[in-house]
């Protein structure tokens, strides 16, 4: 049973920002918010603890254990994966265009996409594993105003922080 879910949020700091995002889509989102974390030029891995826009979060990024509040988030703390962390982005996918599907439909899609990817990533099926997942999903606001369709699947160890990636952990 998936225990947690966090919504992505688009912080609109005034009508000019809202208008620019509505007119120019995702490219405006990344330029409006804080920059990306320092990353290794070859691997793209985070090299130092940083606070970034939720829209800068990338596949393979690691987040500290207190990063997920269960509420809408506009930013995220990231840390190098070789440091103690609670979460790792292991898979991401885009939802189909159209009307905002709502949380139940998003959860159904998460189960269809994140669970098979979990097995490939960990080396055991979700049902066999002691590890758990959560995810970031679009809000209705970020869907309509920012064209946000991205769902990011995160893996965690309910027993506590880990160091290094959980890729191939087989537990």
Backbone bond lengths (Angstrom), bond angles and torsions (degrees), N, CA, C in turn:
res aa  C-N    CA-C-N  psi(-1)  N-CA   C-N-CA  omega(-1)  CA-C   N-CA-C  phi
1 X - - - 1.450 - - 1.517 108.90 -
2 X 1.288 117.00 127.15 1.446 120.49 178.02 1.508 109.25 -75.09
3 X 1.312 115.98 131.02 1.447 120.16 -169.49 1.523 114.76 -97.24
4 X 1.324 117.13 -27.56 1.455 117.74 -171.63 1.523 111.09 -132.14
5 X 1.305 114.71 158.14 1.452 120.72 176.14 1.520 106.71 -155.12
6 X 1.284 116.09 135.63 1.454 120.74 179.48 1.516 108.55 -128.18
7 X 1.288 116.02 137.65 1.456 120.55 -179.82 1.524 110.51 -93.21
8 X 1.307 113.92 141.72 1.458 119.92 172.34 1.524 106.82 -78.79
9 X 1.279 116.45 148.12 1.461 118.53 -179.96 1.511 110.17 -134.60
10 X 1.261 114.87 150.75 1.445 122.32 177.35 1.521 106.72 -109.81
11 X 1.305 116.74 113.08 1.460 120.15 179.90 1.522 108.04 -84.86
12 X 1.283 116.16 115.39 1.458 120.33 179.62 1.518 108.38 -99.73
13 X 1.313 115.08 117.45 1.456 120.62 -174.44 1.517 111.29 -100.13
14 X 1.290 117.07 37.54 1.457 120.38 177.39 1.512 110.65 131.91
15 X 1.315 115.47 164.93 1.460 119.21 -175.16 1.522 112.68 -67.47
16 X 1.328 118.58 -30.44 1.468 120.06 178.56 1.520 110.58 -64.12
17 X 1.319 116.87 -42.48 1.462 120.53 177.49 1.515 109.35 -64.87
18 X 1.333 117.20 -46.11 1.460 120.72 -179.46 1.527 110.19 -59.76
19 X 1.317 116.81 -42.93 1.447 120.67 -179.82 1.517 111.14 -65.27
20 X 1.338 117.35 -43.96 1.468 119.11 -178.87 1.518 111.21 -64.99
21 X 1.339 117.94 -36.12 1.461 120.80 178.02 1.519 109.85 -69.37
22 X 1.313 116.66 -43.58 1.461 119.60 -179.57 1.520 110.81 -62.94
23 X 1.311 116.85 -35.19 1.462 119.96 -177.54 1.512 113.90 -81.69
24 X 1.329 117.59 -32.20 1.457 117.81 -174.14 1.511 114.70 -118.60
25 X 1.328 119.20 4.37 1.459 121.75 171.25 1.502 114.39 70.53
26 X 1.332 115.02 -151.14 1.464 122.19 -171.60 1.518 113.73 -61.93
27 X 1.331 118.45 -32.39 1.458 118.47 -178.74 1.520 111.03 -60.30
28 X 1.323 116.93 -33.10 1.464 119.53 177.32 1.512 111.50 -70.10
29 X 1.321 116.89 -34.00 1.460 120.44 -178.56 1.520 110.04 -59.31
30 X 1.312 117.45 -49.25 1.458 119.80 -175.74 1.520 112.09 -69.83
31 X 1.325 118.50 -27.88 1.450 118.60 179.65 1.525 112.38 -82.57
32 X 1.335 118.11 -24.16 1.457 121.76 -178.38 1.524 111.22 -75.20
33 X 1.328 116.74 -38.61 1.448 120.90 -173.73 1.521 111.92 -90.72
34 X 1.314 115.04 177.94 1.453 121.32 -178.04 1.516 110.95 -57.21
35 X 1.333 114.81 158.26 1.450 120.61 -179.44 1.506 112.30 -70.66
36 X 1.293 114.47 178.55 1.448 122.03 -179.43 1.524 109.93 -78.91
37 X 1.313 115.88 166.10 1.461 122.46 175.89 1.528 109.29 -72.10
38 X 1.340 117.60 154.96 1.464 118.51 171.46 1.530 108.82 -61.63
39 X 1.332 116.73 131.95 1.460 121.99 -176.19 1.526 110.72 -130.75
40 X 1.332 115.31 150.33 1.456 121.69 173.09 1.525 107.74 -63.84
41 X 1.323 117.53 129.97 1.461 120.61 -175.71 1.521 112.84 -63.24
42 X 1.327 118.07 -32.55 1.463 120.97 -177.69 1.528 113.10 -85.53
43 X 1.331 117.29 -44.18 1.467 120.35 -174.07 1.526 113.35 -95.49
44 X 1.323 118.09 -21.48 1.456 122.13 -176.00 1.514 113.63 78.69
45 X 1.351 117.36 3.26 1.463 121.24 -178.53 1.524 111.41 -74.26
46 X 1.324 116.17 144.98 1.460 122.62 176.43 1.531 108.54 -61.67
47 X 1.336 116.96 133.81 1.464 120.77 -178.60 1.516 113.88 -107.15
48 X 1.335 118.21 -15.20 1.459 120.38 174.70 1.521 110.47 -151.91
49 X 1.331 115.10 151.00 1.454 121.06 -178.99 1.524 109.77 -54.83
50 X 1.327 116.19 133.74 1.460 121.50 -177.06 1.515 110.08 -150.25
51 X 1.318 115.47 159.11 1.446 122.67 170.42 1.518 106.46 -109.55
52 X 1.326 116.92 123.04 1.463 121.18 -175.87 1.524 109.98 -127.43
53 X 1.312 116.11 163.77 1.454 121.06 171.55 1.525 108.06 -61.73
54 X 1.306 117.39 144.00 1.458 121.68 177.65 1.526 110.36 -57.52
55 X 1.327 116.96 -26.62 1.454 121.52 -179.20 1.533 112.39 -78.50
56 X 1.330 118.00 -7.36 1.461 122.47 175.90 1.531 112.26 -94.85
57 X 1.323 117.79 -7.91 1.461 122.22 -179.10 1.523 109.42 -63.72
58 X 1.342 116.23 133.07 1.458 121.27 -173.99 1.523 111.86 -123.46
59 X 1.301 115.56 159.82 1.452 123.16 173.41 1.529 108.75 -54.66
60 X 1.334 117.01 129.81 1.458 121.91 -179.29 1.516 114.26 94.33
61 X 1.336 118.22 -10.36 1.460 120.59 178.99 1.526 110.81 -70.11
62 X 1.335 115.60 147.60 1.461 122.47 177.63 1.526 109.37 -115.20
63 X 1.324 115.59 144.68 1.463 122.50 -177.39 1.519 109.38 -126.76
64 X 1.337 117.15 147.04 1.468 119.55 178.28 1.528 111.54 -66.53
65 X 1.317 116.16 162.59 1.462 122.17 -175.99 1.521 113.03 -58.95
66 X 1.322 118.33 -29.92 1.469 120.30 -178.39 1.528 112.98 -91.67
67 X 1.331 117.83 13.45 1.461 121.51 -175.20 1.522 113.77 -74.27
68 X 1.312 117.82 -26.30 1.461 120.89 -174.99 1.523 109.27 -100.23
69 X 1.312 115.68 116.15 1.460 119.68 -177.40 1.516 112.92 -97.04
70 X 1.325 118.02 -14.19 1.451 120.87 -175.08 1.518 112.10 83.97
71 X 1.321 116.93 -5.34 1.462 122.09 179.01 1.529 108.95 -108.33
72 X 1.314 115.32 175.92 1.457 119.22 175.61 1.522 109.02 -62.72
73 X 1.320 115.78 138.48 1.455 120.56 -178.48 1.522 110.33 -125.51
74 X 1.320 115.70 140.00 1.455 121.09 175.27 1.518 111.53 -108.39
75 X 1.336 116.53 -14.39 1.457 120.46 179.26 1.525 108.93 -140.65
76 X 1.320 114.91 168.46 1.460 120.47 -179.70 1.520 108.85 -146.03
77 X 1.324 115.93 142.06 1.455 121.27 170.79 1.516 107.19 -86.91
78 X 1.330 116.64 135.22 1.457 121.88 175.51 1.512 108.62 -124.79
79 X 1.333 115.73 151.17 1.459 122.19 179.04 1.524 108.46 -135.93
80 X 1.340 117.50 157.64 1.462 118.59 173.01 1.529 108.93 -59.74
81 X 1.313 117.16 139.86 1.472 120.85 -175.08 1.525 113.20 -67.84
82 X 1.343 117.98 -17.18 1.464 118.56 177.31 1.526 112.12 -81.71
83 X 1.336 117.21 -3.54 1.462 122.48 173.85 1.529 108.60 -96.51
84 X 1.350 118.48 159.13 1.465 119.70 178.30 1.534 111.10 -56.43
85 X 1.333 115.32 132.53 1.461 120.85 179.93 1.519 109.71 -151.42
86 X 1.317 115.53 161.05 1.453 121.20 -178.07 1.518 114.27 -100.81
87 X 1.341 117.90 -25.85 1.460 121.73 -172.62 1.525 110.73 -137.10
88 X 1.325 115.00 152.51 1.462 122.10 175.26 1.524 107.68 -140.56
89 X 1.323 117.38 131.68 1.462 121.72 175.97 1.530 107.05 -76.92
90 X 1.341 116.76 111.81 1.454 119.85 -175.78 1.530 114.09 -108.22
91 X 1.329 117.44 -14.23 1.465 120.40 -179.33 1.522 107.84 -159.31
92 X 1.331 115.77 150.37 1.458 119.78 173.71 1.522 108.78 -148.05
93 X 1.318 115.10 154.15 1.460 120.88 179.50 1.519 109.28 -154.34
94 X 1.323 115.01 160.29 1.460 122.07 178.66 1.526 109.46 -99.69
95 X 1.309 116.59 137.01 1.457 122.03 172.57 1.529 108.78 -79.60
96 X 1.317 116.54 153.34 1.457 121.30 -179.77 1.527 110.50 -67.01
97 X 1.323 115.82 146.74 1.462 121.25 176.12 1.522 110.35 -63.05
98 X 1.298 115.85 165.61 1.457 122.59 179.93 1.511 109.61 129.49
99 X 1.319 115.72 -158.97 1.455 121.69 177.56 1.526 109.70 -67.08
100 X 1.330 116.69 151.92 1.458 120.60 176.37 1.528 108.30 -57.72
101 X 1.347 118.35 125.71 1.466 120.29 -172.56 1.526 115.32 -78.81
102 X 1.313 118.59 -20.18 1.457 121.35 -177.00 1.523 111.44 87.38
103 X 1.323 115.85 160.49 1.467 121.83 -173.62 1.515 114.29 -62.81
104 X 1.345 118.72 -37.39 1.467 119.95 -179.46 1.526 111.06 -64.14
105 X 1.321 117.37 -44.50 1.462 121.23 178.84 1.529 110.42 -66.87
106 X 1.322 116.89 -37.62 1.468 119.61 177.22 1.521 109.46 -64.53
107 X 1.329 118.17 -42.85 1.465 120.25 179.06 1.529 111.04 -60.70
108 X 1.326 117.17 -40.49 1.473 120.53 177.01 1.523 110.18 -59.44
109 X 1.325 116.79 -43.00 1.469 120.87 179.02 1.527 110.93 -68.38
110 X 1.324 117.89 -36.80 1.467 122.04 175.59 1.521 109.60 -58.74
111 X 1.323 116.89 -46.83 1.461 120.47 179.67 1.522 111.10 -61.81
112 X 1.331 116.99 -37.87 1.465 121.35 -179.57 1.527 112.46 -72.24
113 X 1.335 117.65 -29.41 1.462 120.51 -174.46 1.528 113.58 -106.81
114 X 1.324 116.77 -46.30 1.471 119.99 -174.71 1.522 112.97 -72.89
115 X 1.333 117.73 -35.93 1.462 119.38 -176.73 1.532 112.62 -68.24
116 X 1.348 119.92 -46.31 1.463 118.22 174.94 1.544 112.34 -62.19
117 X 1.328 116.38 -39.03 1.475 119.95 178.28 1.525 110.78 -65.30
118 X 1.338 117.15 -33.38 1.461 122.19 176.89 1.532 109.50 -58.31
119 X 1.338 116.54 -49.78 1.457 120.86 -179.81 1.518 112.39 -59.05
120 X 1.313 116.27 -42.17 1.468 120.62 178.38 1.528 110.49 -65.90
121 X 1.309 117.07 -39.54 1.463 121.62 -176.93 1.526 111.76 -72.10
122 X 1.320 117.10 -47.04 1.469 122.37 -173.91 1.527 112.48 -84.57
123 X 1.334 116.27 -35.23 1.458 119.39 -175.85 1.518 112.87 99.03
124 X 1.312 117.00 1.74 1.473 124.48 173.57 1.516 106.95 -138.19
125 X 1.327 116.33 153.90 1.456 118.52 175.62 1.526 109.31 -67.77
126 X 1.317 115.42 161.21 1.456 120.76 178.22 1.530 110.55 -57.72
127 X 1.336 117.35 -42.73 1.469 121.24 -178.69 1.523 113.07 -64.92
128 X 1.331 117.80 -29.39 1.468 122.12 -179.75 1.529 112.84 -85.61
129 X 1.304 116.72 -17.52 1.461 122.17 -171.45 1.529 112.49 -87.69
130 X 1.324 115.46 154.27 1.465 121.19 172.03 1.526 110.66 -90.31
131 X 1.324 117.22 -6.40 1.460 122.42 -179.22 1.521 109.73 -84.14
132 X 1.327 116.77 164.70 1.456 121.77 -177.13 1.523 109.39 -131.83
133 X 1.331 115.63 173.31 1.465 120.43 177.46 1.524 110.41 -131.57
134 X 1.294 113.31 161.06 1.449 123.95 167.39 1.516 105.51 -145.95
135 X 1.313 118.25 -179.52 1.454 118.94 -179.58 1.512 111.13 -157.66
136 X 1.336 113.36 158.37 1.458 121.77 168.97 1.516 106.84 -99.92
137 X 1.317 116.30 136.98 1.459 121.58 179.42 1.518 109.33 -134.04
138 X 1.341 117.70 156.80 1.464 120.06 177.43 1.520 111.53 -66.07
139 X 1.312 115.57 152.23 1.461 121.05 168.83 1.525 107.33 -93.41
140 X 1.301 116.86 166.68 1.464 119.05 176.89 1.530 110.56 -60.67
141 X 1.325 116.06 -37.06 1.461 120.80 179.03 1.531 111.43 -66.15
142 X 1.341 117.40 -48.16 1.472 118.84 -178.95 1.525 110.85 -68.36
143 X 1.323 117.25 -27.46 1.464 122.71 177.33 1.524 110.13 -65.85
144 X 1.346 116.35 -51.12 1.458 119.81 -173.56 1.532 112.71 -82.41
145 X 1.317 116.96 -36.65 1.465 119.40 -174.56 1.525 113.12 -93.53
146 X 1.328 118.41 -23.61 1.452 120.81 -176.74 1.511 114.60 -122.27
147 X 1.344 117.03 6.23 1.455 121.53 -179.55 1.534 111.90 55.68
148 X 1.318 116.87 35.60 1.463 123.48 -178.28 1.524 109.24 -80.50
149 X 1.316 116.46 117.10 1.473 122.02 178.58 1.527 111.52 -122.94
150 X 1.322 117.90 2.86 1.455 122.71 -171.36 1.529 112.70 -83.19
151 X 1.325 115.60 130.54 1.461 122.99 170.13 1.519 105.95 -114.43
152 X 1.326 116.35 130.79 1.463 121.54 178.64 1.521 108.73 -117.24
153 X 1.335 115.28 125.79 1.462 122.95 -178.98 1.525 108.19 -94.14
154 X 1.328 115.98 129.64 1.460 121.42 -179.00 1.522 109.40 -119.24
155 X 1.312 115.87 140.54 1.460 122.40 177.94 1.518 108.54 -103.77
156 X 1.334 116.19 148.47 1.450 121.16 178.25 1.518 109.58 -148.77
157 X 1.315 115.76 157.89 1.462 122.57 173.46 1.519 106.91 -105.47
158 X 1.337 118.52 112.59 1.463 120.33 -179.57 1.525 113.43 -59.12
159 X 1.341 117.43 -18.30 1.469 120.97 179.67 1.528 112.12 -75.93
160 X 1.338 117.65 -15.02 1.467 119.62 178.25 1.510 113.19 137.46
161 X 1.328 114.67 -171.28 1.464 121.96 -177.14 1.520 112.24 -57.95
162 X 1.321 114.39 152.00 1.462 122.33 173.89 1.524 108.17 -126.05
163 X 1.312 116.24 162.57 1.466 121.99 171.84 1.501 106.74 -121.37
164 X 1.308 117.22 134.53 1.445 121.96 -176.08 1.518 110.53 85.19
165 X 1.319 115.20 172.87 1.459 121.18 -178.06 1.533 110.63 -75.84
166 X 1.316 115.80 151.94 1.462 121.58 173.31 1.536 111.45 -90.78
167 X 1.326 116.67 6.35 1.463 121.02 176.69 1.523 108.69 -60.83
168 X 1.323 116.09 125.37 1.461 121.35 179.35 1.520 114.65 74.62
169 X 1.322 118.22 12.81 1.481 121.99 -176.25 1.529 112.20 -62.61
170 X 1.327 117.80 -28.18 1.470 123.03 178.42 1.538 113.04 49.01
171 X 1.313 115.80 44.33 1.462 120.09 175.73 1.512 110.88 -140.92
